[in-house]
Amino acid sequence: MQRLYDFLRRHPTGVDVFWAVVLLGLSGMSLASGMYASGRETFLAIPVALGLSTVVALRRRLPEKMLLLAIAVGLCQLLFDVRPGVGNFAMLVITFTVATIGERWASRLALVCSLSAAALSQLRWEGSGPGGSWPQQVFVTVIMTVPFVLAWVMGDSLRTRRAYFSQLEERAARLEREREAQSKVAVAAERARIARELHDVVAHNVSVMVVQADGAAYVMDTAPDQARQALTTISSTGRQALAEMRRLLGVLRTGDAPESGEYVPQPDVEQIEELIEQVRRTGLAVDFKVEGTARPLPSGVELTAYRIVQEALTNTRKHGGPDAGASVRLVYFDDGLGLLVEDDGRGAAHELYEDGGADGAGHGMIGMRERVGMVGGTLDAGPRPGGGFRISALLPLKPAE
């Protein structure tokens, strides 16, 4: 049964043709039964039946044209005195169809014809009605008009319902597209955040490990104690890097709950001093000062401050030269947290602090700007007038919630 129903839905014109043939057959039976008194009327009723059957057959394919054809057939019946028969049921069908799927002008025209068809029929063939008094004729006219009006109302209601469901489907599709777009934006933002974290973790810790490894190799024979200390630093730095990498992987594994102690918390301002001590052990002299009264900060601001200092010192080790020194200033203002990181080394190449440069370098500096922008702060980076490099940032202070 379901297959038959699906087949009929896929072939609506075939269904209409079938009913048109049935209607034509009923009209032929009426003609054969001697419904019309004269041979002339019987002869004229044949093209009328064919026209009305055509209206039913093509009603969904050409609704407006079939309405005009039905009106033309009805006018011919009035002009040539061909009384209504079984085939005139097609006028009800086309009225319903046009009200459902036709153009608005065709629907209004069908309504006008529905209201006037019965009256015109009574005026033309009033002798065939039951009784001759005008109240009876009015009553019959109203009774005959009701089916046409009901057909139009049902069709127009179905049109309204389809339009409503179409709007709901369109709205649902639009909301789905918006959700997909928002999801893509969220995924891209999360990927960018994780990429910044990976860059900061890998760039800093690997840089420390490379410096310590080079130093250990240099003093391996002459100062084995220093080499041993360098290897210890490499080991602890590697463990720290692994811990932070596990934390990032824990973010990616959305369904896995981290075991106790497996992932370290996000770095904050208090850990900047530990970071500087780690950098000092690599041989880079760093002067660190905190000015102002410390206060609670939003977690995003704390992480941003830590990563800026980490990236700045990493760049100093990379580009400052062997005798470079650095200074870090952390200043608590009334309305902001100030960061100033300077070094007296050779400075970085111009491409590294100008939006990544033509070759796409300077990803760390780009990450700094993105982090500062996300918390509503400002960042200034570039060569110092007296030589070396300077990075200054101002991050907004808000009470921790």
C-alpha positions as CSV (number, residue, x, y, z in Angstrom):
1,M,0.0,0.0,0.0
2,Q,2.8,2.4,0.8
3,R,4.5,1.7,-2.5
4,L,1.2,2.5,-4.3
5,Y,0.9,5.7,-2.4
6,D,4.4,6.7,-3.2
7,F,3.9,5.9,-6.8
8,L,0.7,8.1,-7.0
9,R,2.6,11.0,-5.3
10,R,5.3,10.7,-7.9
11,H,2.9,10.7,-10.8
12,P,0.1,13.3,-10.0
13,T,-0.6,14.0,-13.7
14,G,-1.2,10.3,-14.3
15,V,-3.7,10.3,-11.4
16,D,-5.5,13.4,-12.9
17,V,-5.7,11.7,-16.3
18,F,-7.3,8.7,-14.8
19,W,-10.0,10.7,-13.2
20,A,-10.5,12.7,-16.4
21,V,-11.1,9.5,-18.3
22,V,-13.6,8.4,-15.6
23,L,-15.4,11.8,-15.8
24,L,-15.5,11.5,-19.6
25,G,-16.9,8.1,-19.4
26,L,-19.7,9.3,-17.0
27,S,-20.4,12.1,-19.4
28,G,-20.7,9.7,-22.3
29,M,-23.1,7.5,-20.3
30,S,-25.2,10.6,-19.6
31,L,-25.3,11.4,-23.4
32,A,-26.2,7.8,-24.2
33,S,-29.0,7.8,-21.7
34,G,-30.8,10.7,-23.6
35,M,-30.2,13.4,-21.1
36,Y,-30.5,16.1,-23.8
37,A,-33.8,16.4,-25.7
38,S,-32.5,17.6,-29.1
39,G,-29.8,16.1,-31.3
40,R,-28.2,19.6,-31.6
41,E,-27.7,19.9,-27.8
42,T,-26.3,16.3,-27.7
43,F,-23.9,17.2,-30.5
44,L,-22.7,20.3,-28.7
45,A,-22.4,18.5,-25.3
46,I,-19.6,16.3,-26.7
47,P,-16.9,19.1,-27.0
48,V,-18.1,20.4,-23.7
49,A,-17.4,17.0,-22.1
50,L,-14.0,16.8,-23.8
51,G,-13.1,20.3,-22.6
52,L,-14.1,19.7,-19.0
53,S,-12.2,16.3,-19.0
54,T,-9.1,18.2,-20.2
55,V,-9.5,20.6,-17.4
56,V,-9.3,17.7,-14.9
57,A,-6.4,16.0,-16.7
58,L,-4.1,19.1,-16.7
59,R,-5.3,20.9,-13.6
60,R,-2.0,20.6,-11.7
61,R,0.3,21.1,-14.6
62,L,-1.5,24.2,-16.0
63,P,-3.9,25.4,-13.3
64,E,-4.4,29.0,-14.6
65,K,-4.9,27.9,-18.2
66,M,-7.3,25.2,-17.2
67,L,-9.3,27.7,-15.2
68,L,-9.6,29.9,-18.3
69,L,-10.6,26.8,-20.3
70,A,-13.3,25.9,-17.7
71,I,-14.6,29.5,-17.9
72,A,-14.7,29.4,-21.7
73,V,-16.5,26.0,-21.6
74,G,-19.1,27.4,-19.2
75,L,-19.7,30.5,-21.3
76,C,-20.2,28.3,-24.4
77,Q,-22.8,26.3,-22.4
78,L,-24.6,29.5,-21.6
79,L,-24.4,30.8,-25.2
80,F,-25.4,27.6,-27.0
81,D,-27.9,26.4,-24.4
82,V,-26.0,23.2,-23.3
83,R,-27.4,22.4,-19.9
84,P,-24.9,21.4,-17.1
85,G,-24.2,17.7,-16.8
86,V,-21.8,15.3,-14.9
87,G,-18.8,16.9,-16.6
88,N,-19.4,20.2,-14.9
89,F,-18.0,18.7,-11.7
90,A,-14.6,19.7,-13.2
91,M,-15.4,23.3,-12.3
92,L,-15.4,22.4,-8.6
93,V,-12.1,20.6,-9.1
94,I,-10.4,23.4,-10.9
95,T,-11.7,25.9,-8.3
96,F,-10.1,23.9,-5.5
97,T,-6.9,23.5,-7.5
98,V,-6.4,27.1,-8.4
99,A,-7.2,28.2,-4.8
100,T,-4.5,25.8,-3.7
101,I,-1.6,26.2,-6.1
102,G,-2.6,28.8,-8.7
103,E,-1.6,32.4,-8.9
104,R,-3.4,34.9,-6.7
105,W,-5.2,36.5,-9.6
106,A,-6.4,33.1,-10.8
107,S,-7.6,32.3,-7.2
108,R,-9.6,35.5,-7.0
109,L,-11.1,34.9,-10.4
110,A,-12.1,31.4,-9.4
111,L,-13.8,32.8,-6.3
112,V,-15.8,35.3,-8.4
113,C,-16.8,32.6,-10.9
114,S,-17.8,30.3,-8.0
115,L,-20.1,33.0,-6.6
116,S,-21.8,33.8,-9.9
117,A,-21.9,30.3,-11.6
118,A,-25.0,29.1,-9.9
119,A,-26.9,32.4,-10.4
120,L,-26.1,32.4,-14.1
121,S,-27.2,28.8,-14.4
122,Q,-30.5,29.5,-12.7
123,L,-31.1,32.5,-15.0
124,R,-30.3,30.6,-18.1
125,W,-32.2,27.3,-17.3
126,E,-34.7,28.4,-14.7
127,G,-37.3,26.2,-16.2
128,S,-35.4,23.1,-15.2
129,G,-35.3,24.0,-11.5
130,P,-37.8,22.6,-9.0
131,G,-40.7,25.2,-9.0
132,G,-40.9,28.6,-10.6
133,S,-41.2,31.1,-7.7
134,W,-38.3,33.4,-7.1
135,P,-37.8,32.4,-3.4
136,Q,-37.3,28.8,-4.5
137,Q,-34.9,29.9,-7.3
138,V,-32.9,31.9,-4.7
139,F,-32.8,29.0,-2.4
140,V,-31.6,26.6,-5.1
141,T,-29.0,29.2,-6.2
142,V,-27.6,29.4,-2.7
143,I,-27.5,25.6,-2.3
144,M,-25.7,25.3,-5.6
145,T,-23.2,28.1,-4.7
146,V,-22.2,26.5,-1.4
147,P,-20.1,23.6,-2.9
148,F,-18.1,26.0,-5.1
149,V,-17.4,28.3,-2.1
150,L,-16.4,25.4,0.1
151,A,-14.1,24.1,-2.7
152,W,-12.4,27.5,-2.9
153,V,-12.2,27.9,0.9
154,M,-10.6,24.4,1.3
155,G,-8.1,25.1,-1.4
156,D,-7.2,28.5,0.0
157,S,-6.8,27.0,3.5
158,L,-4.5,24.3,2.1
159,R,-2.4,27.0,0.4
160,T,-2.1,28.9,3.7
161,R,-1.1,25.7,5.5
162,R,1.5,24.8,2.9
163,A,3.0,28.3,3.0
164,Y,3.1,28.1,6.8
165,F,4.9,24.8,6.8
166,S,7.2,26.0,4.0
167,Q,8.2,29.0,6.2
168,L,8.8,26.7,9.1
169,E,11.0,24.5,7.0
170,E,12.9,27.5,5.6
171,R,13.3,28.8,9.1
172,A,14.6,25.5,10.4
173,A,17.0,25.2,7.5
174,R,18.2,28.8,8.2
175,L,18.7,28.1,11.9
176,E,20.6,24.9,11.0
177,R,22.9,26.8,8.7
178,E,23.4,29.4,11.4
179,R,24.2,26.7,13.9
180,E,26.7,25.1,11.5
181,A,28.3,28.5,10.8
182,Q,28.6,29.2,14.6
183,S,29.9,25.7,15.2
184,K,32.6,26.3,12.5
185,V,33.5,29.6,14.0
186,A,33.8,28.1,17.4
187,V,35.9,25.2,16.1
188,A,38.2,27.7,14.3
189,A,38.6,29.8,17.4
190,E,39.3,26.7,19.5
191,R,41.9,25.5,17.0
192,A,43.5,28.9,17.0
193,R,43.6,29.0,20.8
194,I,45.1,25.5,21.0
195,A,47.6,26.4,18.2
196,R,48.7,29.4,20.3
197,E,49.1,27.2,23.4
198,L,51.1,24.6,21.5
199,H,53.3,27.3,20.0
200,D,54.0,28.8,23.4
201,V,54.6,25.5,25.1
202,V,56.8,24.0,22.4
203,A,58.7,27.2,21.5
204,H,59.6,28.0,25.1
205,N,60.4,24.6,26.4
206,V,62.2,23.3,23.4
207,S,64.3,26.5,23.3
208,V,65.3,25.9,26.9
209,M,66.2,22.3,26.2
210,V,68.2,23.2,23.1
211,V,70.2,25.8,25.0
212,Q,70.9,23.4,27.9
213,A,71.8,20.6,25.5
214,D,74.3,22.8,23.7
215,G,75.8,23.9,27.0
216,A,76.0,20.3,28.3
217,A,77.8,19.2,25.1
218,Y,80.2,22.1,25.4
219,V,81.3,21.4,29.0
220,M,80.8,17.6,29.0
221,D,84.6,16.9,29.3
222,T,85.8,20.0,31.2
223,A,82.9,20.4,33.8
224,P,80.8,17.3,34.2
225,D,78.9,18.7,37.1
226,Q,77.6,21.6,35.0
227,A,76.7,19.1,32.2
228,R,74.9,17.0,34.7
229,Q,73.0,20.1,36.0
230,A,72.1,21.0,32.4
231,L,70.7,17.5,31.7
232,T,68.6,17.8,34.9
233,T,67.2,21.0,33.6
234,I,66.5,19.4,30.3
235,S,64.7,16.6,32.0
236,S,62.5,18.8,34.2
237,T,61.7,21.1,31.2
238,G,60.7,18.1,29.1
239,R,58.4,16.9,31.9
240,Q,56.8,20.3,32.2
241,A,56.3,20.4,28.4
242,L,54.7,17.0,28.5
243,A,52.4,18.0,31.3
244,E,51.2,21.1,29.4
245,M,50.8,19.0,26.2
246,R,48.6,16.5,28.2
247,R,46.5,19.4,29.4
248,L,46.0,20.6,25.8
249,L,45.2,17.0,24.7
250,G,42.7,16.8,27.5
251,V,40.8,19.8,25.9
252,L,40.7,17.9,22.6
253,R,39.4,14.7,24.2
254,T,36.0,16.1,25.1
255,G,34.6,12.9,26.5
256,D,37.6,12.0,28.7
257,A,37.8,13.2,32.3
258,P,41.5,13.8,33.3
259,E,42.9,11.7,36.1
260,S,44.0,13.4,39.3
261,G,47.2,15.3,38.7
262,E,47.5,14.3,35.1
263,Y,47.0,17.8,33.7
264,V,48.5,20.9,35.2
265,P,46.4,24.0,35.6
266,Q,46.7,27.0,33.2
267,P,49.7,29.2,34.0
268,D,48.9,32.5,35.8
269,V,50.7,35.7,36.9
270,E,52.1,34.1,40.1
271,Q,54.0,31.5,37.9
272,I,55.8,34.3,36.0
273,E,58.5,34.3,38.7
274,E,59.0,30.5,38.3
275,L,59.2,31.0,34.5
276,I,61.9,33.7,34.9
277,E,63.9,31.4,37.3
278,Q,63.8,28.7,34.7
279,V,65.0,31.1,32.0
280,R,67.9,32.3,34.3
281,R,69.1,28.7,34.6
282,T,69.6,28.7,30.9
283,G,72.1,31.5,31.2
284,L,70.0,34.5,30.3
285,A,70.2,37.3,32.9
286,V,66.7,38.6,33.7
287,D,65.7,41.4,36.0
288,F,62.2,41.0,37.3
289,K,60.1,43.6,39.3
290,V,56.5,43.9,40.3
291,E,55.0,47.3,41.0
292,G,51.7,48.2,42.5
293,T,49.4,46.1,44.6
294,A,48.6,42.6,43.3
295,R,44.9,41.8,42.9
296,P,42.7,39.1,41.5
297,L,42.6,38.9,37.7
298,P,40.4,37.2,35.2
299,S,41.9,33.8,34.2
300,G,42.2,35.0,30.6
301,V,44.2,38.0,31.6
302,E,46.5,35.9,33.8
303,L,47.2,33.4,31.0
304,T,47.8,36.2,28.5
305,A,50.3,37.9,30.8
306,Y,52.2,34.7,31.4
307,R,52.3,33.8,27.7
308,I,53.5,37.3,26.7
309,V,56.4,37.1,29.1
310,Q,57.2,33.5,28.0
311,E,57.2,34.4,24.3
312,A,59.2,37.6,24.8
313,L,61.9,35.8,26.7
314,T,61.9,33.0,24.2
315,N,62.5,35.6,21.4
316,T,65.3,37.1,23.4
317,R,67.1,33.7,23.6
318,K,66.6,33.2,19.9
319,H,67.5,36.6,18.5
320,G,69.2,38.5,21.3
321,G,72.7,37.0,21.0
322,P,74.9,35.3,23.5
323,D,75.5,38.3,25.8
324,A,71.9,39.6,25.9
325,G,70.1,40.5,29.1
326,A,66.4,41.1,29.7
327,S,64.2,42.9,32.2
328,V,60.5,42.2,33.0
329,R,58.2,44.7,34.7
330,L,54.8,43.8,35.9
331,V,52.8,46.9,37.0
332,Y,49.4,46.9,38.6
333,F,47.5,50.1,37.7
334,D,44.1,51.2,38.9
335,D,42.5,50.2,35.6
336,G,45.0,47.9,34.0
337,L,47.9,45.5,34.2
338,G,51.0,46.7,32.5
339,L,53.7,44.5,31.1
340,L,57.1,45.6,29.9
341,V,59.7,43.2,28.6
342,E,63.0,44.6,27.2
343,D,66.3,43.2,26.2
344,D,69.6,44.7,25.1
345,G,70.5,42.1,22.4
346,R,70.6,42.4,18.7
347,G,66.8,42.5,18.4
348,A,64.5,40.6,16.1
349,A,64.2,40.8,12.3
350,H,61.6,43.3,11.0
351,E,59.4,40.5,9.6
352,L,59.0,38.9,13.0
353,Y,56.9,41.8,14.5
354,E,55.0,43.0,11.4
355,D,52.0,40.8,11.1
356,G,54.0,37.7,10.3
357,G,55.9,39.2,7.3
358,A,55.8,38.1,3.7
359,D,57.2,34.7,4.5
360,G,54.7,34.0,7.3
361,A,57.2,34.2,10.1
362,G,56.5,35.7,13.5
363,H,53.7,33.4,14.6
364,G,54.6,34.0,18.2
365,M,54.1,37.8,17.8
366,I,50.9,37.2,16.0
367,G,49.7,35.0,18.8
368,M,50.6,37.7,21.3
369,R,48.5,40.3,19.4
370,E,45.6,37.8,19.2
371,R,45.7,37.1,22.9
372,V,45.9,40.7,23.9
373,G,43.0,41.5,21.5
374,M,40.8,38.8,23.0
375,V,41.0,40.4,26.5
376,G,40.5,43.9,25.1
377,G,44.1,45.1,25.7
378,T,46.8,46.8,23.6
379,L,50.2,45.6,22.5
380,D,53.3,47.5,21.2
381,A,56.3,45.6,20.0
382,G,59.4,46.8,18.2
383,P,63.1,47.7,18.4
384,R,64.3,49.8,21.4
385,P,65.9,53.2,20.6
386,G,69.1,52.2,22.4
387,G,69.3,48.7,20.8
388,G,67.5,45.5,21.6
389,F,63.8,44.8,21.6
390,R,60.8,46.0,23.6
391,I,57.4,44.5,24.1
392,S,54.8,46.5,26.2
393,A,51.2,45.5,26.8
394,L,48.3,46.9,28.8
395,L,45.6,44.5,29.8
396,P,42.3,45.6,31.4
397,L,41.7,44.8,35.0
398,K,38.4,43.5,36.1
399,P,37.3,42.0,39.4
400,A,37.5,38.2,39.4
401,E,34.0,36.7,39.5
